[in-house]
Amino acid sequence: MAMLLHPTYFPNISHFVAMLKDNAITFEVCDNYQKQTFRNRCDIYSANGKLSLTIPVSYTQKKRQQYKDVEVSTTENWQLQHIKSLDSAYRMSPFYEFYIDDLVPLFQRKFKYLLDVNLKCFELLSECLEVSLDYKLTEDFILPNTTEDDFRYLANSKKLPDLNFDTYTQVFSEKHGYLSNLSILDLLFNEGPNSVNYLENQIRHL
């Protein structure tokens, strides 16, 4: 079976390392949605350290929903907040200006479903990285322990192991130290065209 993952918001580095292990990807979208995961959140490196950017969603614990049915909340302008946060965090990074225009469409389009945001994220990032990754969506929930290539746990920050990824230069590392496994955006803005080489070299840690 293909690599099994949850589509997440600007996936962390470990997600893309897993994807590059196998060009065939299956995105799990039929599970019950869980709060406080990377499904609607990514972590970036700001001047004050790690910063989480979260997409507000219309979801309550009492009303169980499958991931594919969760809607983006329209109560706040999260897209404007996120683009401002990215500009503040990365405008001094070597490759921010090179890539940011390619990502702007995500912040200009109105989305109804969280899944559509994350799939668009994946498509834009694949273009920036210049990698060809095929994916399909699940039609039914795939039970745990039924496939060896099950990396769905990477979407849950509380279940992430210490992956010991190699370091790379980060804008605020002298102030706060190196932060591992942030959003792929951190790698992209700091390493640019070298990002794919970095990711491929980390496969041994996953």
C-alpha positions in Angstrom: 0.0 0.0 0.0 1.1 3.6 -0.6 2.4 5.8 2.2 -0.5 6.7 4.5 -0.6 10.2 5.9 -3.0 12.9 7.1 -3.0 16.0 5.0 -1.9 18.9 7.2 -1.5 22.6 7.1 1.9 23.5 5.7 3.2 20.1 6.8 6.2 19.7 9.1 9.5 18.5 7.8 8.9 14.9 8.9 5.8 14.7 6.6 7.8 15.6 3.6 10.6 13.2 4.5 8.0 10.4 4.7 6.5 11.5 1.4 9.8 11.3 -0.4 10.3 7.7 0.8 7.5 6.7 -1.6 6.1 8.8 -4.4 2.7 7.1 -4.0 0.7 8.8 -1.1 -2.7 8.0 0.4 -4.2 10.8 2.4 -6.5 9.7 5.2 -9.6 11.9 5.2 -12.3 9.5 6.6 -11.1 9.5 10.3 -12.9 11.3 13.0 -11.4 14.8 13.2 -9.2 15.5 16.2 -8.5 18.9 17.7 -5.0 20.2 18.6 -3.2 18.4 15.8 -1.3 19.6 12.7 -4.4 19.1 10.6 -5.2 22.8 11.2 -1.9 24.0 12.6 1.7 24.6 11.6 4.7 25.7 13.7 7.1 28.4 12.4 10.2 30.1 13.9 9.4 33.7 14.9 11.5 36.3 16.6 10.1 35.1 19.9 10.7 31.4 19.3 8.2 28.7 18.1 4.9 30.2 16.9 1.8 28.1 16.0 -0.4 29.3 13.1 -3.8 27.8 13.5 -6.8 27.7 11.1 -10.0 28.2 13.0 -12.5 25.5 12.3 -16.2 25.0 13.0 -16.1 21.9 15.1 -17.4 20.7 18.4 -16.6 17.5 20.4 -20.3 16.8 20.7 -20.8 16.7 17.0 -18.4 14.1 15.6 -17.2 14.8 12.0 -15.0 13.1 9.6 -11.9 15.1 8.7 -13.1 15.7 5.1 -16.3 17.4 6.4 -14.7 19.9 8.8 -15.4 23.5 7.7 -13.1 26.5 8.1 -14.6 29.1 10.5 -15.3 32.5 9.0 -15.3 34.3 12.3 -11.8 35.7 11.9 -9.4 36.6 9.1 -6.9 33.9 9.7 -5.3 34.3 6.3 -4.3 37.9 6.8 -2.9 37.0 10.3 -0.9 34.1 8.9 0.6 36.0 6.0 1.6 38.8 8.3 3.2 36.3 10.7 5.2 34.7 7.9 6.4 38.0 6.7 7.5 39.0 10.2 9.2 35.7 10.8 10.9 35.1 7.5 11.4 38.3 5.5 15.1 38.3 6.5 15.6 34.6 5.4 17.6 34.0 2.2 14.7 32.6 0.1 11.5 34.2 1.4 11.1 36.6 -1.5 11.8 33.8 -3.9 8.9 31.6 -2.8 6.3 33.8 -1.0 4.6 34.9 -4.2 4.0 31.3 -5.2 2.2 30.7 -1.8 0.1 33.9 -1.8 -2.8 32.2 -3.7 -3.5 30.2 -0.5 -4.1 33.4 1.4 -6.3 35.0 -1.2 -8.8 32.3 -1.9 -11.8 31.6 0.4 -12.1 27.9 1.5 -15.1 26.2 2.8 -13.4 23.0 4.0 -10.1 22.5 5.9 -9.2 19.6 3.7 -9.3 21.8 0.6 -6.9 24.2 2.4 -4.4 21.4 3.1 -4.6 19.9 -0.3 -3.9 23.3 -1.9 -1.0 23.6 0.6 0.4 20.3 -0.6 0.1 21.2 -4.3 1.8 24.6 -3.9 4.6 23.2 -1.8 5.2 20.4 -4.3 5.6 23.0 -7.0 8.0 25.1 -4.8 10.1 22.0 -4.1 9.8 20.9 -7.7 8.9 17.4 -6.7 6.2 15.2 -8.3 4.2 13.4 -5.7 1.0 11.5 -6.6 -1.8 11.1 -4.1 -5.2 9.7 -3.6 -7.8 10.1 -0.8 -9.2 7.3 1.3 -12.8 6.4 0.7 -13.1 4.6 4.1 -11.2 4.8 7.3 -8.1 2.5 7.3 -7.7 0.8 10.6 -4.3 1.1 12.5 -1.8 -1.7 12.2 -3.1 -2.8 8.8 -0.2 -1.3 6.8 3.5 -0.9 7.4 3.7 2.5 5.8 1.3 4.2 8.3 2.7 7.6 9.2 -0.6 9.2 10.3 1.0 9.7 13.8 3.1 12.5 12.3 0.0 14.7 12.4 -0.2 14.4 16.2 2.3 16.7 18.0 1.9 14.6 21.2 3.0 11.4 19.5 6.0 12.7 17.6 9.3 10.9 18.5 12.6 12.7 18.6 13.7 12.3 15.0 17.2 13.8 15.3 17.1 15.5 12.0 20.2 17.3 10.9 20.5 21.0 11.6 20.3 23.8 9.1 20.7 27.6 9.4 17.6 29.3 10.9 17.1 33.1 11.1 16.8 33.3 14.9 18.9 30.3 15.9 21.5 32.5 17.6 18.7 33.9 19.8 16.7 30.7 20.6 18.8 27.8 19.4 17.9 25.3 16.7 14.3 24.2 16.4 13.7 20.8 14.8 10.9 19.6 12.6 9.1 22.9 12.1 6.8 23.5 9.1 8.4 22.8 5.7 8.1 26.6 5.2 11.0 27.1 7.6 13.2 24.8 5.6 12.1 26.3 2.3 12.7 29.9 3.2 16.1 29.1 4.7 17.5 26.5 2.4 15.6 27.2 -0.9 16.7 24.8 -3.7 18.7 22.7 -1.3 15.5 21.7 0.6 14.9 18.5 -1.3 18.5 17.3 -0.8 18.1 18.0 2.9 14.8 16.0 3.1 16.2 13.1 1.2 19.2 13.0 3.7 16.7 12.7 6.6 15.0 9.6 5.4 17.4 7.5 7.5 16.0 9.1 10.7 12.4 8.2 10.0 
